[in-house]
């Protein structure tokens, strides 16, 4: 018996699905299986996080989840933090999820430890302490575009349409250079993207002077102007990404799953589940069938030496 997309289904639905197949599986048994799997995979999750932190550029995002509050039967808000390696790098892609009880900046700082590099994030204030240190801020062009897109969808405003056209030119350059080397991409960005960004910045400043404060258009323009240095920074080399889409794509299955899950049973349960999800999503990113990898790895783990743990990670081999 197989559970299609089982990692997105709550245990009560897996229990019912098993019953329809003639198999009796209680939720407590399923919960025990998930817990044991998470514990078994924790060393691999820790190693995956170590490898992720070796990257010079990372993506980060976070999404709320409901967690059962022990003792009173109510739920409270916890957070799943998502980290993704640079999609422009040649190394095997990595996604790591980290389950934490809150959204404070201390959680991302604790995960990244002494990491130094460029971090692509949204405007959430919790990241700002990192940028006062040795971490370089990258801002998401897709977020800036989305604000103009929503405005254009609502009322077809000509300034929003022009912003979308100009940002579209920047994305067309990225699409054309998707397979370019870092050096080639840096040269083409310098020759084409940077002049367009400078023109976009001047146009935004000019347009803002004709827009009244407080409205949706003013807020859309102000978002880009407020974040401009971090938004335009990607064009200064060939290694920085233009947006945060890679990590948002990685976290999307979790967001879809939230429509099914009622809550995480506890903080340890959430941590175990995110360890599993990290490895399954990394397998998917590397073109490895997640459930086949999981089955094979769980069979090998009991007798596998710690010195060879990297061989079990779901990372595509190169060369």
C-alpha positions as CSV (number, residue, x, y, z in Angstrom):
1,X,0.0,0.0,0.0
2,X,1.3,3.5,-0.9
3,X,0.1,6.9,0.3
4,X,0.3,9.3,-2.7
5,X,1.7,12.7,-1.5
6,X,1.6,11.2,2.0
7,X,3.7,13.9,3.5
8,X,1.0,16.5,2.8
9,X,-1.8,14.5,4.5
10,X,-2.9,14.6,8.1
11,X,-2.7,11.4,10.1
12,X,-6.5,11.0,10.3
13,X,-6.7,11.0,6.5
14,X,-3.9,8.5,6.2
15,X,-5.8,6.3,8.8
16,X,-8.9,6.4,6.7
17,X,-7.0,5.7,3.5
18,X,-5.4,2.7,5.0
19,X,-8.8,1.4,6.2
20,X,-10.1,1.7,2.7
21,X,-7.2,-0.6,1.6
22,X,-8.1,-3.1,4.3
23,X,-5.3,-2.2,6.6
24,X,-5.9,-1.2,10.2
25,X,-3.5,1.7,11.3
26,X,-4.3,3.9,14.2
27,X,-3.3,7.5,14.3
28,X,-1.1,6.8,17.3
29,X,0.8,4.1,15.3
30,X,1.2,6.5,12.4
31,X,2.4,9.3,14.8
32,X,4.9,6.9,16.3
33,X,6.2,6.0,12.8
34,X,6.6,9.7,11.9
35,X,8.4,10.3,15.2
36,X,10.8,7.4,14.9
37,X,11.5,8.4,11.3
38,X,12.3,11.9,12.3
39,X,14.6,10.8,15.1
40,X,16.4,8.4,12.7
41,X,16.9,11.1,10.1
42,X,18.0,13.8,12.5
43,X,21.8,13.2,11.8
44,X,21.1,13.6,8.1
45,X,19.2,16.8,8.7
46,X,22.0,18.2,10.8
47,X,24.5,17.4,8.1
48,X,22.3,18.9,5.4
49,X,22.1,22.1,7.4
50,X,25.9,22.2,7.7
51,X,26.3,21.8,4.0
52,X,23.7,24.5,3.4
53,X,25.7,27.0,5.5
54,X,28.8,26.4,3.4
55,X,27.1,28.4,0.6
56,X,28.0,32.0,0.0
57,X,24.4,32.9,-1.0
58,X,21.2,31.7,0.7
59,X,17.5,32.2,0.5
60,X,15.3,32.4,3.6
61,X,11.5,32.6,4.3
62,X,9.1,31.6,7.0
63,X,5.5,30.5,7.3
64,X,3.2,30.2,10.4
65,X,1.9,26.8,11.5
66,X,-0.5,25.9,14.3
67,X,0.9,23.9,17.2
68,X,-1.0,22.2,20.0
69,X,-0.4,23.9,23.3
70,X,0.1,21.0,25.8
71,X,-2.2,21.0,28.8
72,X,-5.1,23.1,27.6
73,X,-6.1,21.6,24.2
74,X,-5.7,24.9,22.4
75,X,-3.3,25.8,19.6
76,X,-0.8,28.5,19.3
77,X,1.3,29.9,16.4
78,X,4.7,28.4,15.7
79,X,6.9,29.0,12.6
80,X,8.5,26.9,10.0
81,X,11.7,28.7,8.7
82,X,12.8,27.7,5.2
83,X,16.3,28.0,3.8
84,X,17.4,27.2,0.3
85,X,20.8,27.1,-1.4
86,X,21.5,29.5,-4.3
87,X,19.8,28.2,-7.5
88,X,22.5,29.9,-9.6
89,X,25.3,27.8,-7.9
90,X,26.6,24.6,-9.6
91,X,26.4,22.6,-6.3
92,X,23.5,20.2,-5.7
93,X,20.5,22.1,-4.4
94,X,19.6,22.0,-0.7
95,X,16.4,22.9,1.2
96,X,16.4,22.9,5.0
97,X,13.3,23.6,7.1
98,X,13.7,24.6,10.8
99,X,10.7,24.4,13.2
100,X,10.7,27.1,15.9
101,X,8.2,28.4,18.4
102,X,8.3,32.0,17.2
103,X,9.2,34.4,14.4
104,X,11.9,36.5,16.1
105,X,15.1,37.2,14.5
106,X,17.0,35.2,17.1
107,X,15.8,32.0,15.4
108,X,17.3,32.7,12.0
109,X,20.5,33.9,13.8
110,X,20.6,30.7,15.8
111,X,20.2,28.6,12.6
112,X,22.8,30.5,10.6
113,X,25.3,30.7,13.5
114,X,28.4,32.5,12.3
115,X,27.5,32.2,8.6
116,X,28.6,35.1,6.5
117,X,27.4,35.7,2.9
118,X,24.5,37.2,1.0
119,X,20.9,36.4,2.2
120,X,17.8,36.9,0.0
121,X,14.8,37.6,2.2
122,X,11.5,39.6,2.3
123,X,11.1,42.8,4.3
124,X,10.4,41.1,7.7
125,X,12.2,43.1,10.4
126,X,13.5,39.9,12.1
127,X,16.3,39.7,9.5
128,X,17.6,43.2,9.9
129,X,20.0,42.5,12.8
130,X,21.9,40.1,10.5
131,X,22.4,43.0,8.0
132,X,24.0,45.1,10.6
133,X,26.8,42.5,10.8
134,X,28.6,40.5,8.2
135,X,25.6,39.4,6.2
136,X,24.7,41.2,2.9
137,X,21.1,41.9,2.2
138,X,19.4,40.9,-1.1
139,X,15.8,41.9,-1.7
140,X,13.3,40.0,-3.8
141,X,12.3,41.6,-7.1
142,X,9.3,39.3,-7.4
143,X,7.9,40.9,-4.2
144,X,8.3,44.3,-5.7
145,X,6.7,43.2,-8.9
146,X,3.8,41.6,-7.1
147,X,2.7,44.8,-5.5
148,X,2.5,46.5,-8.9
149,X,0.8,43.4,-10.4
150,X,-1.9,43.3,-7.7
151,X,-2.5,47.0,-8.3
152,X,-2.7,46.6,-12.1
153,X,-5.1,43.7,-11.7
154,X,-7.3,45.8,-9.5
155,X,-7.6,49.0,-11.6
156,X,-5.3,48.8,-14.7
157,X,-3.3,51.8,-13.4
158,X,-0.8,53.0,-16.1
159,X,2.0,53.5,-13.6
160,X,1.6,50.0,-12.4
161,X,1.6,48.8,-16.0
162,X,4.8,50.6,-16.8
163,X,6.5,49.3,-13.7
164,X,5.5,45.7,-14.8
165,X,6.9,46.4,-18.2
166,X,10.2,47.7,-16.9
167,X,10.6,44.8,-14.4
168,X,9.7,42.4,-17.1
169,X,12.7,43.6,-19.1
170,X,15.0,42.7,-16.1
171,X,13.5,39.2,-15.9
172,X,13.9,38.7,-19.7
173,X,17.6,39.3,-19.3
174,X,17.7,36.7,-16.5
175,X,15.9,34.2,-18.6
176,X,18.2,34.7,-21.5
177,X,21.2,34.2,-19.3
178,X,19.9,31.2,-17.3
179,X,22.6,28.9,-18.6
180,X,25.4,31.5,-18.7
181,X,28.5,31.2,-16.7
182,X,28.9,33.4,-13.6
183,X,31.3,35.5,-15.5
184,X,29.1,35.8,-18.6
185,X,26.1,36.6,-16.4
186,X,28.0,39.3,-14.6
187,X,29.1,41.0,-17.8
188,X,25.6,40.9,-19.3
189,X,24.0,42.2,-16.1
190,X,26.6,45.0,-16.1
191,X,25.9,45.9,-19.7
192,X,22.1,45.6,-19.8
193,X,20.5,45.1,-16.3
194,X,22.3,47.9,-14.5
195,X,21.3,50.7,-17.0
196,X,17.7,49.4,-16.9
197,X,17.8,49.4,-13.1
198,X,19.2,53.0,-13.0
199,X,16.4,54.1,-15.3
200,X,13.8,52.3,-13.3
201,X,15.0,53.9,-10.1
202,X,14.8,57.4,-11.6
203,X,11.4,56.7,-13.0
204,X,10.1,55.5,-9.6
205,X,11.4,58.6,-7.9
206,X,9.8,60.8,-10.6
207,X,6.5,58.9,-10.5
208,X,6.3,59.0,-6.7
209,X,6.3,62.8,-6.8
210,X,3.0,62.8,-8.7
211,X,1.3,60.2,-6.4
212,X,-0.6,61.1,-3.3
213,X,0.6,59.6,0.0
214,X,-1.3,56.7,1.6
215,X,-2.7,55.0,-1.4
216,X,-1.9,51.5,-2.8
217,X,0.2,53.0,-5.6
218,X,2.3,55.1,-3.2
219,X,2.8,52.0,-1.0
220,X,3.9,49.9,-4.0
221,X,6.5,52.5,-5.1
222,X,7.7,53.2,-1.6
223,X,8.3,49.4,-1.1
224,X,10.7,49.4,-4.0
225,X,12.4,52.7,-3.1
226,X,12.8,51.7,0.5
227,X,14.5,48.5,-0.5
228,X,16.3,49.8,-3.6
229,X,20.0,49.1,-2.7
230,X,19.1,45.5,-1.8
231,X,16.8,45.1,-4.8
232,X,19.4,46.3,-7.3
233,X,22.4,44.5,-5.7
234,X,21.9,41.3,-7.7
235,X,23.1,43.1,-10.9
236,X,26.5,43.8,-9.4
237,X,27.8,40.3,-10.1
238,X,26.8,37.1,-11.8
239,X,26.2,35.0,-8.6
240,X,23.3,36.8,-6.8
241,X,19.7,35.8,-7.5
242,X,17.1,38.3,-8.6
243,X,14.4,37.0,-6.3
244,X,13.4,34.7,-3.5
245,X,11.3,32.4,-5.7
246,X,13.6,29.3,-5.1
247,X,12.8,29.2,-1.4
248,X,9.2,30.1,-1.9
249,X,8.8,27.2,-4.3
250,X,10.5,24.9,-1.7
251,X,8.1,26.0,1.0
252,X,5.0,25.8,-1.2
253,X,4.3,22.1,-0.4
254,X,4.3,23.0,3.3
255,X,1.8,25.8,2.6
256,X,-0.4,23.3,0.6
257,X,-0.1,20.8,3.5
258,X,-1.3,23.4,6.0
259,X,-4.7,23.3,4.3
260,X,-4.9,19.6,5.4
261,X,-3.0,19.6,8.7
262,X,-4.9,20.9,11.7
263,X,-1.8,21.5,13.8
264,X,1.5,20.1,14.9
265,X,1.1,18.0,18.0
266,X,4.1,19.5,19.8
267,X,7.3,21.4,19.2
268,X,9.4,18.1,19.1
269,X,6.8,16.6,16.7
270,X,7.1,19.7,14.5
271,X,10.9,19.5,14.6
272,X,10.9,15.8,13.6
273,X,8.4,16.5,10.8
274,X,10.5,19.3,9.3
275,X,13.6,17.1,9.4
276,X,11.8,14.6,7.2
277,X,10.4,17.4,4.9
278,X,13.9,18.9,4.5
279,X,15.3,15.7,3.2
280,X,12.3,14.8,1.0
281,X,12.3,18.3,-0.6
282,X,16.0,18.2,-1.2
283,X,15.6,14.8,-2.9
284,X,12.9,16.3,-5.1
285,X,15.2,19.2,-6.0
286,X,17.9,16.8,-7.0
287,X,15.7,14.7,-9.2
288,X,15.6,11.8,-6.7
289,X,12.2,10.1,-6.1
290,X,11.6,11.1,-2.4
291,X,9.8,8.1,-1.1
292,X,12.1,5.6,-2.8
293,X,15.1,7.5,-1.2
294,X,13.4,7.4,2.2
295,X,12.6,3.7,2.0
296,X,16.2,2.8,1.0
297,X,17.8,5.1,3.5
298,X,15.7,3.9,6.5
299,X,16.8,0.3,5.6
300,X,20.4,1.3,5.5
301,X,20.6,3.6,8.6
302,X,20.7,1.1,11.5
303,X,24.1,-0.3,10.4
304,X,25.5,2.7,8.5
305,X,28.7,4.3,9.8
306,X,28.6,8.0,10.8
307,X,31.8,8.6,8.9
308,X,29.9,7.9,5.7
309,X,26.7,9.8,6.4
310,X,27.2,12.1,3.4
311,X,26.7,9.1,1.1
312,X,23.1,8.8,2.4
313,X,22.1,12.4,1.6
314,X,19.7,12.9,-1.3
315,X,22.1,14.9,-3.4
316,X,22.8,14.3,-7.0
317,X,26.4,13.3,-7.8
318,X,28.4,15.4,-10.2
319,X,31.0,14.2,-12.7
